[in-house]
Amino acid sequence: MDGQLMLKIFEGLAMTGLIWLDFRPNKRKRNADPAIAEADERERHAWRYPRWTVRAIQLLLTVWLLWGAIRFILT
């Protein structure tokens, strides 16, 4: 019984860490050289759809993982 309780506590801490790491804001440093900063912005703009797709897949997998973890903790 103690093993199950410790596993559930660990699972709760892992879920908390997952949520914190997933939803914290990303800090972007702007380059001091304006030409490089502009090129970075163009590249970021060009890759926006693949990033959105990866982010959507990541969100779906996070919801699936959290649902499984909540079901485990409540049983």
C-alpha positions as CSV (number, residue, x, y, z in Angstrom):
1,M,0.0,0.0,0.0
2,D,2.9,2.4,0.8
3,G,4.3,1.8,-2.7
4,Q,1.1,2.8,-4.3
5,L,0.9,6.0,-2.2
6,M,4.5,6.9,-3.0
7,L,3.9,6.3,-6.7
8,K,0.8,8.5,-6.6
9,I,2.7,11.3,-4.9
10,F,5.5,11.0,-7.4
11,E,3.0,11.1,-10.2
12,G,1.4,14.3,-8.8
13,L,4.8,16.0,-8.6
14,A,5.6,14.9,-12.1
15,M,2.3,16.4,-13.4
16,T,3.0,19.7,-11.6
17,G,6.4,19.9,-13.2
18,L,5.0,19.0,-16.6
19,I,2.4,21.7,-16.4
20,W,4.9,24.3,-15.1
21,L,7.5,23.5,-17.9
22,D,4.9,23.3,-20.6
23,F,3.1,26.6,-19.9
24,R,6.0,28.9,-18.9
25,P,6.7,31.7,-21.4
26,N,9.6,31.4,-23.8
27,K,12.1,34.2,-23.5
28,R,13.6,35.2,-26.8
29,K,16.7,37.3,-26.9
30,R,16.9,39.9,-29.6
31,N,20.3,40.1,-31.4
32,A,22.0,43.5,-31.2
33,D,22.7,43.5,-34.9
34,P,19.6,44.7,-36.7
35,A,20.2,42.7,-39.8
36,I,20.5,39.4,-37.8
37,A,17.5,40.3,-35.7
38,E,15.4,40.9,-38.9
39,A,16.6,37.6,-40.4
40,D,15.7,35.8,-37.2
41,E,12.2,37.4,-37.3
42,R,11.7,36.3,-41.0
43,E,12.8,32.7,-40.2
44,R,10.5,32.6,-37.1
45,H,7.7,33.8,-39.3
46,A,8.5,31.3,-42.0
47,W,8.4,28.4,-39.5
48,R,5.2,29.4,-37.7
49,Y,2.9,26.7,-39.1
50,P,5.3,23.7,-38.3
51,R,5.7,25.2,-34.8
52,W,1.9,25.4,-34.4
53,T,1.6,21.8,-35.5
54,V,4.2,20.6,-33.1
55,R,2.6,22.7,-30.3
56,A,-0.8,21.2,-31.1
57,I,0.5,17.7,-31.0
58,Q,2.3,18.4,-27.8
59,L,-0.9,19.8,-26.2
60,L,-2.9,16.7,-27.3
61,L,-0.2,14.4,-25.8
62,T,-0.1,16.5,-22.6
63,V,-3.9,16.2,-22.2
64,W,-3.7,12.5,-22.8
65,L,-0.9,12.0,-20.3
66,L,-2.6,14.2,-17.7
67,W,-5.9,12.3,-18.1
68,G,-4.1,9.0,-17.6
69,A,-2.3,10.4,-14.5
70,I,-5.4,11.7,-13.0
71,R,-7.2,8.4,-13.6
72,F,-4.2,6.6,-11.9
73,I,-4.2,9.0,-8.9
74,L,-7.9,8.7,-8.3
75,T,-8.0,4.9,-8.3
